[in-house]
Amino acid sequence: MRNVKLFVALALCGLALVGCSASKQHKDPSWTAKPSNLQVVFTAPVVLDSAKDNCPMFPWYYSASGVAGGGAKTICEKDALMLPDEMKKMSEWFLSNVDNTLKFNSSSHYKISEVSKDLVSYSEKDADGEKFRVPVLKSMSDSADVYMVLDSIRLKSNIRVMEGASTNLVSVGMSVGSTINNNCVHISASYAFYEVKTAKPLDYGYLEESQCSDQNVIEHDWQNVLRDLILHMIDKTPIAQF
């Protein structure tokens, strides 16, 4: 059995703007009418392949106390690209998995397509003193009642080195601590829902989702994180059927 820890970046705790860490959402309680037709559009997802590595040369550490207290702590993180072969055609993979999530969790008829980054502009929203950019599609077809626009989609993976058990070295009065490697995947995106007739923004926000496991990363890990990302976007909207 895979030992998986899901870190939900957003706590869904109301209909106003809510946020944990970098995630933030605006939920409009006046949006209650279910759209007959929903058009979902997204810009090309970007895989971040940076070289951040704040881990020491040796994957162990010393503790003067000899006891690792208070649960496992993160010692360091280092980037590592962990994309399965199934995700090589990223846009196709993304579309397919968003489709699969909406198929079982949306009550509206919908279509999904990729759009050029050139067709998306941005408006700045200010809520509770926090400013963030919301994607705006430059033109919308009246064949849909509501548009769902996803932009600034980022995928990254890294190795999180956690402290494990420690062993006392009586002869030198110190202890050597072991480490545990957790492989983590992260997906973030900005999004907005728009009423086509009025171009009014309904719901919008920026979300980050992560999942860590001590097992090798497989496609299912990425699918889980993307699924949670989409579910949090549509939660407490007329589109959701859960």
N, C-alpha and C positions, 0 to 999 in steps of 0.2 A: 504493500500500500504506500502511495506517495504521501510524504509528510508535507503538506502545503499550508502556508500561512497567508491569508488574504488580508491585505491592508486596504480597507475602504477609506479613500481619502475624504469622502464626503459623508457627513452624518445628516441624514434626511430628517430634519427636525422642525418643519414648519413650512409655510407658504411664502414667507418673505425671503429676503436675501440671506443665505446661510453660507458659512464657509469654514473649512478646516484646512490649515496649512495654506497652500496656494490655491486650493479649489474654492470657487465661489459660484453661486447660482442666484438667479432671480426667478421666483415662481409667481406668476400673476394669478391671483385667485378669481379674477373676473373671467378668465378663459375657461368656459365650461362646455361650449358646443363642440361636439366631435366632428372633425372635418370628414367629408365624404371621400375626398381625394387628398393624399399627402404626397408631396414630391420631396424626396431626400436627395441632396446633392453634397458632394464632398470634394475637396481638393486633394491632390496626391499626397499620401502619407510620406513622412520623411523618417528614415532610420538614422538615428544619431549614433555615430561610431567614433566617439572621442577617445582620448587616451588618458583620462583621469585615473590616477593611481596614487592614493595616499597611504599605501601599505608599506611597512618596513621590509627590508630585504629578507629577514627571517620570519617565517609565519608562526612565531610563538612569542610569548611575552613573559615577563617576570612580575611577580606580585610579592610585596614585602609581607603581607598578611598570610599568604598561603591559602586563602579562602576566596573563591569567586562568589561575591555576595550579591543579593538582590536580583537574581535572574541574569540571563545572558545579556551582555552588552555588546554593541557594535564597536569593534576595534578600528576597522578601516574599511574602505570600499575601493574597488578597482573596476573600471569599465571592461566589459567583455562582450563581444558581439555573439549572441546565441540565437541565431535565426535558423529554424529548420528549413529544409529544402522546399517544403510545401509553401513557404512564404516568399520565395524568390520573386514571383510576380506579385508585388505588394498590393497594387491597386485592385487587382482581381481578387486577391485573398481578402482584402478589407471589405470590398463590396459584398462578397459571398457571405461573410460572417455577420455583417450588419443586417443583411437580408434574412439570414437564419434567425437572428435575434428578434427582429420585428415580426417575422412570420408567426412566432408563437406568443408574442407579447403585445402586439398592437391590434387595436380594434378598427383601424382605418385601412381602406385600400391604399396602397402606396406603390411608388416607383422609385428606383435608386439609380443615380448616374454620377459619374465623375465629371467635374467641370474644371476648366483652366483657372489657375490662380489669377489670371488677368481679369476674370469676371467677378472677382470678389474685392470689395473695398471694406472699410472699417469705420465704425462709429465708436466713440468713447463714452462709456457709461460710468456714472458716479453714484455709488450707493454706500451709505454708511461710511463715507469718507474714503472709500476705496475706488480707484479708477481702474478699469480694465477694458480691453478692446473687444468689440463684438463684431463678428463677420456680417457683412451685408452683401447680398447678391445684387449685381447692378441691374438685372432685369429678371422678371418672373412671369411665367406663362399663366394665363387665366384658366388653363385646363386643370389646375390644382386649386384647392381652397387654402391650403397652408403649405409653406415651404419649411423644411428643416435643413439648415445650412451648417455643415461641419468644416472647420478650417484649422490651420496650425496643428495638424495631427502629427504627433511625435511619438516614436517608439524607441526605447533604449533598454539595454540590459546591463546588469553589473553583478559582481560577486561581492557579497557583504560578509566580511569575516567577523564571526562572533566568538566571544570567549566561551570556552568549555570548562571542563573540570580541571582542577589544579592538583599537582603532586608536590608534597613537601620534600625539600632537599635538606635534611637535617644537618649534614656536614658543613653546609655553607650558610645555613640559616635563611634560606630563601625557598621559593616554590616556583615550579615551572607550570605554566598553564597551557592546556591544549586549546585548539581552535576548531571551529565548525564553519564550513563554507556554505552560505546560503546563496543560491542562484536566483536573482530577482529580475522580473520583467516589469516594465513601466509603459503605460500609454497615457497620453494627455491630448486634449483637444479643446478648442473654442467652438461654441455652437450657438445657434439662435433659431427660434421659430418665428415665422412671419405670416400674418394674414395677407393674402394676395390682394384682395380688393382695396384695402386701406394702406398696405405696406407697413402696418403697425407691428412692432416687435411684441411677441407674446411672452415667451420664456427665453432666457438666454443665460450664458455662463461660461465658465472655464472649469474643466474637471481633470483630475489626475487619479489614476488607479494603478495599484501595484500588487504584485503577488510574489512571494518568495518561497523557495523549497530547497531542501538539502539534496534533492535529486537533480539529474540532468534536465535541462529545459527541453520540453517537447512542445509541439504545436498546440496541444490542448491548454497549456498554461497561458499562451497568448490569447487563445479563444476565450478563456475564462475572464481575463482582464478586459478585453474588448466588450464582451457581453455585459459586464457590470457597468462599464462606461456608458453604453447605450441605454441600459435600464435606468440609470440615474438621470439621464437626460430626459427620458419620457415619463419618469415617475411623477405622480400627482398632476398629470396632464390628461385631457380627454382622450388622448391617443392610447394610453396604457390600458391594458385589460387585466391587470393584476392588482 
